[in-house]
Amino acid sequence: MSFRILLPLLLSASVASAQKIHAHNDYSQPKPFVSAYEQRADFIEADVWLQDGKLVVSHDKPTANAPTLDSLYIKPIAKLFSQYQNKVSPDRDYTFGLVIDIKDNPADALPKIINLLQENLASFNRTGNAKAIQVIISGNRPKLETYLEYPLLIQFDGRPSEVYDDETLRRVAMISDNFRLYSRWDGTGELSDIDREKLKRVIKRAHNDNKLIRFWGIPDSPNAWKQLKKIGVDIINTDKVAEATQAMR
């Protein structure tokens, strides 16, 4: 087997075996950012809206006192990078993806997100620092054909239904989809053979592109996490970060 053929196979195998934890709706936790950070979550998610020209964090349309993205995430992350000298943690190997789920018009929100990141380049510029935080845009994303117009400070959350050319694919951080499009399983017992095969097909497509895959809307229980890991789901989407971390690592 030639090296050219072998390399994609090795990359695909490494992607498939990498187990990650995604802190879903982290801002709704009693200690936003802090708890997920302490558990060394691999991805930390914030839903973002525009309110009076500011980026605020909220699941539903925000109220007047909604916290800002800057106060909940950007400033605390920048403070850690300053404290640990261009790392987010004393653990030299730890970094994570900040998943910003845009709830408003991305054409309005993205320039403000990028401005915030540019003001904190030491913390968010992965081209200059491999341990910087990778920002991943999810939710209401811009049109696929515009991805390459945005700076490398951001990557995008892909979908199985989207078709990417090679250059655009490099701007896709991972592939995500709604679990309920494939299964109504409630997490007890085992997945049906039919549902398992449907999931494995979409997992295989993501891995063939050397991308991690995540499903939102999964049953949020230890049995479900373990069964999904077994069929190749790389990123466990959970509201129970501490419990999932203990169960899966």
SULJO-V443590 format. One record per residue. RES is the residue in one letter. PSI is psi in whole degrees, 0 to 359 (999 if undefined). OMEGA is omega in degrees with one decimal (none if undefined). NEAR is the number of other ideal C-beta (glycine too) atoms within 12 Angstrom. Layout:
res = (RES	RES)
psi = (PSI	PSI)
omega = (OMEGA	OMEGA)
near = (NEAR	NEAR)
//
This chain:
res = (M	S	F	R	I	L	L	P	L	L	L	S	A	S	V	A	S	A	Q	K	I	H	A	H	N	D	Y	S	Q	P	K	P	F	V	S	A	Y	E	Q	R	A	D	F	I	E	A	D	V	W	L	Q	D	G	K	L	V	V	S	H	D	K	P	T	A	N	A	P	T	L	D	S	L	Y	I	K	P	I	A	K	L	F	S	Q	Y	Q	N	K	V	S	P	D	R	D	Y	T	F	G	L	V	I	D	I	K	D	N	P	A	D	A	L	P	K	I	I	N	L	L	Q	E	N	L	A	S	F	N	R	T	G	N	A	K	A	I	Q	V	I	I	S	G	N	R	P	K	L	E	T	Y	L	E	Y	P	L	L	I	Q	F	D	G	R	P	S	E	V	Y	D	D	E	T	L	R	R	V	A	M	I	S	D	N	F	R	L	Y	S	R	W	D	G	T	G	E	L	S	D	I	D	R	E	K	L	K	R	V	I	K	R	A	H	N	D	N	K	L	I	R	F	W	G	I	P	D	S	P	N	A	W	K	Q	L	K	K	I	G	V	D	I	I	N	T	D	K	V	A	E	A	T	Q	A	M	R)
psi = (133	159	323	323	322	323	310	325	319	318	316	318	320	322	314	332	355	111	128	159	129	117	93	136	48	324	342	356	159	327	81	143	311	310	315	320	315	329	1	46	146	332	138	125	137	129	131	136	163	127	115	40	1	150	116	157	123	149	312	179	127	152	177	334	21	137	154	156	321	314	325	328	307	308	314	321	314	322	320	319	324	319	318	17	72	25	157	352	156	340	107	338	352	130	177	170	129	110	112	110	104	125	344	193	120	331	331	321	322	316	324	322	313	320	317	318	320	332	347	49	324	333	338	6	91	341	336	341	111	341	4	161	127	121	131	123	124	188	234	97	158	172	142	320	353	358	320	350	346	151	159	356	336	147	181	152	114	175	147	334	349	146	125	142	171	320	318	324	328	344	1	121	324	171	132	152	167	118	326	350	346	336	148	15	137	5	353	149	222	155	146	157	320	312	321	317	322	315	318	329	316	328	316	320	317	315	327	334	9	41	144	155	142	145	129	161	19	158	127	72	157	319	317	316	314	321	323	322	320	327	1	7	122	324	117	116	117	149	355	69	314	317	317	320	316	321	329	349	999)
omega = (-177.5	177.9	-178.2	177.9	-175.3	-174.7	177.6	179.0	178.8	178.8	179.8	179.5	-178.9	176.3	-174.7	-174.4	-174.8	-179.8	-176.2	176.9	179.8	179.8	-176.6	178.5	-175.1	-176.5	-179.4	179.4	179.1	177.8	-178.5	-177.3	-172.7	-176.3	-179.9	177.9	-179.8	178.1	-179.8	174.4	-178.7	177.0	-179.1	-169.2	174.4	174.3	-170.5	175.8	169.5	178.7	-179.0	176.6	-179.9	175.7	-179.3	-173.4	-178.7	177.5	178.8	-179.6	-167.3	172.5	-174.3	-175.6	-179.4	178.7	-179.0	173.3	-179.4	-175.6	-176.8	-171.6	-171.3	-178.8	177.1	178.4	179.4	178.7	178.1	178.8	176.5	-178.6	-173.9	173.0	175.8	169.2	-180.0	-171.6	171.8	173.7	-171.8	-176.5	-172.6	165.4	-178.1	174.5	173.0	-176.6	179.6	-178.0	-176.1	179.4	179.8	178.6	-178.2	179.5	177.6	-173.9	-172.9	177.4	179.1	175.7	-178.5	177.0	178.2	-179.4	179.9	175.9	-177.6	-172.8	-177.6	-177.4	-169.7	-177.7	-177.1	176.3	178.2	-176.8	-176.3	-179.9	175.9	-179.1	176.7	176.0	-177.8	-178.1	179.8	178.8	177.0	-177.5	175.9	177.9	-176.7	-176.0	178.9	-175.1	-174.9	178.6	-176.5	-178.6	-178.4	174.7	-179.6	167.4	-173.2	176.9	-175.1	178.4	178.9	-176.3	-176.1	178.8	-175.2	166.0	-173.1	-177.0	179.3	179.7	179.2	177.6	179.2	-175.8	-177.3	176.3	-179.2	176.0	179.8	-179.7	-175.1	172.2	-174.7	-173.3	172.8	-179.5	-177.4	176.5	176.9	-179.4	-178.1	171.6	173.5	178.9	-178.7	-179.3	-179.9	-178.8	176.7	-179.8	-177.8	178.8	-178.5	174.7	-179.5	179.4	178.5	-179.0	176.5	175.4	-179.3	178.3	170.7	178.5	-180.0	170.9	171.4	-178.6	178.2	169.4	-171.3	-176.8	-178.6	179.8	179.8	179.7	-175.2	178.6	178.7	175.3	-176.5	-178.7	172.3	176.9	-173.5	-172.3	177.9	-179.0	-172.6	168.3	-175.1	-169.9	-178.0	-179.3	-179.7	179.3	179.8	-176.6	-168.4	-175.2	none)
near = (9	8	9	9	11	12	14	18	18	17	19	26	17	17	28	29	17	26	27	36	41	46	43	35	32	42	37	23	28	13	18	30	35	23	24	42	34	22	31	27	41	38	43	47	45	46	34	43	35	28	24	12	14	26	37	33	38	29	24	14	14	24	13	11	11	26	29	29	43	26	23	33	43	36	20	30	39	27	20	31	26	16	16	21	15	24	24	40	23	13	15	13	13	21	32	41	39	48	44	47	38	35	30	27	17	31	18	21	34	33	23	30	43	28	22	33	37	20	18	31	25	27	37	39	26	28	14	14	22	16	27	29	44	36	45	40	39	41	29	23	35	28	16	24	16	17	29	22	19	26	23	24	34	41	35	42	43	34	27	30	15	25	15	25	15	12	13	23	24	18	33	35	40	39	36	42	33	19	33	17	19	29	31	17	28	20	22	12	13	19	29	16	13	14	28	22	16	25	35	25	20	33	35	22	25	37	31	22	30	29	39	39	46	44	42	34	25	42	30	28	22	22	22	35	34	21	32	43	31	21	32	33	45	35	44	43	42	43	30	30	41	24	21	36	26	15	24	32	19)
//
